[in-house]
Structure formats: structure tokens, C-alpha cells
Amino acid sequence: MRNERLGFIGAGQMAEAIVRGVLAAELFAPAALAAADVAEPRRRLFQELGIRATERNLDIVPECDVLLIAVKPQSLDEVLRQIGPGLRKEHLLITICAGCATALFESAANEPVRVVRAMPNLPVRVRLGATALCSGRYATQSDLELAHEIFSAVGHVVVVAENLMDAVTALSGSGPAYFDYLIEAMIEAGRREGIPEQVARALAVQTAHGAAEMIIAEELPPGELRRRVTSKAGTTEAAVRRLEELGAREAILQAIHAAAERARELGKR
């Protein structure tokens, strides 16, 4: 287990997912964790996990080596005003605040503070998340490795340059919603063709799960796997041709671009 003390500023669902992951991986002991949140039910949940929880953010700053900032971006300015005076160069900040640059956190402290920015997505709740990391100005390789360990407990981790984080937000941060949207449409299509809704749901969800597992297991480009199932003049070819005629590929490209542009707008402070 790690020797550092890890504190969570914000004890919402993402923080809970990360906590459950690191505890299951035995990366940290419950006694090495702390959390702060204004909501009493969230504090109670963390306490039930054996973690000290308090209402005041500043309470956990002096006792923790690593602070994971897990608050909504609209609350961040107030949170940084609260904890800024207590931050020291010995602290490592890990932020999962979407659209918030590492420089924002560095400027909140009176001393050079090490920052790692993370963009996890919602499947961290089932430990199948995708998380991208980038380093701030003062962060070390050891800091990045620690953040990598934490997020590896809840899924797959990559490291990118900070100027790619808005694109990451659009691709994988928002990405689960795109697949949910596709599966919704597949279920509706099955229902229209006469399949009972619950049966259509089971088939669509398992098909999505199986297709993802095949991409991982076969280590082939998705396009190659698609071609393998697309027989000449067959049903899949008819479906793919119709998708291309309707501009489905371009719609997806434009949708992710729109999400990236919105992420860039949200990041302007």
C-alpha cells in the first residue's frame, strides 16, 4: 500500500468510484484517506467506508500529501480560495475538474504546487473507465506515476499533452453518452421490427459489449473487424451502406468536434 495520505475535496459519485477502486486494489488503506463535502449524506457514505469525512475543505489540507479535487467547475473558484492559503510545495494536487487548466490550480497557492490534471469518464464506476492525464508546470514523473496508479484502479490510463485535454473530454469524457445514444437507437429499431423491448435491450447491450471485447482481444483496427462481418450483398453491407448514405460518419465527427469546442469554451476563465 502507498504511504501517502490522500484527501478528496468533494465526495461526489466520481470521488466515490475512485475511492472504491483504490480500496479494492489495496492501493490505500481507509485510514490513509480523508474527504470533505458540504453534503451530509455524502460524508456519511464515506464514513461507512471507514474514511474520515468533514464538512470543511481546509480541515483535510494539512493532513494530506495528495489532494484530489473533485468538485464541479462552477464551485472551483470558491474551493481554491478556501484551500489556497493551506497549500504547500509538498502537496500534490490531482484535479478531475473538466476544462480547468493546471495553471489555475498553480496560481491558487503561495508556493509552487505540483498539479496533475485527469479526465476520467463515468465507467470508472464499474472500474472500466478511460482516463487521460497530463502534468502541470511543477509536477514530477513520480507525481504522474502516482496519479497513474490511482486511476489504473478504475480503468485504463493514458498520458497526453495538456493541449489535448479538451479533445480528450470530447472523445472519452463524453464518449459513453455516444454509445448510450447508439444503443438507444438499436433498441428502438428492434422494437419497430417487432422484438419485445426487453429482448431488444439485452441483444443490443450484449452486442455492444461483445464488439468492444473483440476489439480488445483481437488487437485489430475496428474497421478490419467491421469488414470481416460485412459479407458482400449481405445484411450488414445493406446497413452500413445506408449509414454512409445518411452521413452517419460525418455526423459523429462533427458531434465530437462540437463537444471539443464546448470544452474549450468552458475552459476560458
N, C-alpha and C positions, 0 to 999 in steps of 0.2 A: 504493500500500500504506500501511497505517497505520504510524505511527511508534512507537506504544506497544509495550511488551513484555507479552505475555500468558502467564500461568502457569496450569497446571492442577493443582489439588490433587485428586488422584485421576485415574487414567489408564485407567478402565474403558471399556466399549463406548460409552457416551454421549459421554464425552470424546473418544474416538477419532473418532466420527462428526462431532462439531463441528470437530475439527482437520482432518479430511479435507475438510470443506466449506469452511472458511476458506482452506485452502491452494489448493483448486481454484478458488475465487473470487479468488485472489490478494489477499486482504484483509490477510494477514500473510505474511511470509517465514518459512521454517522457523527461521532464526536468531533470529527475534523471539519464538519460542515456547519454553516450558520446561514440564516436567511432573514431578510427584512421585508415586510409588506404591510401596507396600511389596512388590508382586509383581514379581519379576524379569522374567517373560515380558512383562508389560505395558510395563515400562521398555524392554525390548529392541525391542518393536514400535515405540514412539515414536522410539527412536534410529534405527531403519531408515527412518523418515520424515525424518530429518535434524534431529530435535528433541532438545535436551539433556534427559536424564531422570535423576532422582536418587531415592534411597530416602527422604530426609528432607524433609518438607514445608517446614521452616524454611529450607532451603537456597535455595529459589527466591523466597521472600518479598522479600528486599531488592532483588533484581534486576528485579522485575516491577512494572509500573504497574497492571496489571489481574490479579486472581486469580479464576479461575473455579473455584468449589468444587463438585466432582463426586464426592462420597463418599456412602455410604449414611447415612441419617439416624441410625442407631444408632451410627455411628462419629463423628458430628459433634462431640459434646462433647469428645472427646479431641483431635480435629483443631483445634478452636478454642483449646483450652488450649495446644497446640503453637505455633500461629501468632499467637495474640493479642498477645503481647509485641512482635512484629515489625511489627504493623500500624500504619500512619501515616495521617494525614488525606489524604495524597496518593494513597493506594490506592483503587482501585475494586474492590469485591467483587461478583462475579456468582455467584449461587447457583442450582443446579438441584436442591437437596435438597427433596424433596417434604414438604409440611406444615411447613416450618421458616420462621418469620416473619423479616422483615428485622431486627426489633428484637433477635433472638437474636444476629445477627452484629454488630450495632452495639454490643451490650453486651460483646462479647469483646475490644474494643480499648480502649486507654487514651486514644485521641483520637477525635474524630468521624470515623467512617469511612463512606464512601459505599457504599450497597448497592443492587443491582438484583436482584430475585428473578425467576427464569424457571421456567416449567413447560413444557418441551418433551415431545413424545411420541416413541415409538420409530421412526416413519418418518423421523426425521432421518437414520437410517442410509442411506436412499435419497434424501435431500435433498427429501423431501416431507413434512416434519414440520409440526406445528402447535404454535406456541409462544406462550404469553402472558407478558407482562412487567408488573411493577409496580415502583414506586420506593420506596426507603426514605426515612427522615427527611431525610438529608443529600444524597441523590443529586440531581444536576442534570439539566437537559434534555439536555445533551451526553452525560452518562453513559447516559441512556436511549437516545439515538440510537446510541451505540457498541454497546450490547447488541443493539439492533435490527439493526444491520449484521451482527453476528456470527451471529445466529440466522436472518437472512434468507438466509445462505449455505446453510442446510439446510432451508429451507421457508418457510412463511407465518408472519407475526408479528402479534400484536395487543397492545394495551396496555390493561390493566384496573386497577381499584382493588384494593388488596391484599385487601380483604374478600371478593373474588370468586374468589380463587385456589383455595380448596378446591373450589368448584363447577367451576372450570376443570379441576382434577385429575380430577374425576369424569367430566366431559364429554369432553375431548380427551386428557387424560393416560392414562386407562384406555380411552378410546374405541376404539383399534384392536382390543382384545380383543372388543368387542361385534360388530364386523364379522367378525372371525375366527369367532366363535360362529355368526353367521348363515350364513356361507359353509360352515362345517362342516355345518350342518343342511341347507342346499341340496344339498350333495354327497351326504349320506345319503339325502335324498329322491329324488334322481336315481338313486342305486344301487337303491333299493327299487322304482323304476319300471322297472328293467331296463337302465339306462345303465351301461356299464363305468365303474368308479370314476375312472380317469384322464381319461376323456372328460367325466364329470360335473364333475370338478375344473376342467378347462380352461374349460368353459362357465360355471360359477359364478364363477370368478375374473375372467374377462373381462367377464362381465355386471356385476359389482360395479365393475370399473374403468371400463367404459363409462358406467354410470349416474352415477358421480362426475364424470367428464369432461363429461357432458351438463349437469349442474347448473352446473358452472363456465362452460361455453361459452354456454349458453342464457340464463344470468342470470335464471332464473325460480325461483319457490319450488318446492321438491321436491314439494309437494302438487299443484301445477299439472301438473308433468311426469307424476306418477302418474295424474292424471285423464286425461291425453291418451292413455295407453296402456291405460286401462281402458274397453274397449268394453262397451256395455250388453249384459247377458246373456252376456258372453264369459268366457274362461278366467281372465283377470286379476281380473275382478269376483268370480268364484267364490272365488278365492284370498284376496282382500282381505276379502271378507265373512267368511270362515272365521277369518281373523286377528282381526277385530274381535269375533267371537263368542267366541273363546278369550281375549280380553282382552290381546292382544299389546301394544297401545299402552300400556296402564296398567302392564304388566309392565316395559316399558322405562323408563317414567317412574320407577317405584319402584326399579328397579335403579340408575339414575343417582343418585337421591336417597340410596340406601344407600351408594353409593361416596362421595358428598359428606360424609355423616355420618361415615364411617370416616376420611376425610381430616381432618375437624375433630378427631376423637379423637386421631389421630396427632400433630396439631399442638400438643396440650396438653403442656406440659413443666413 
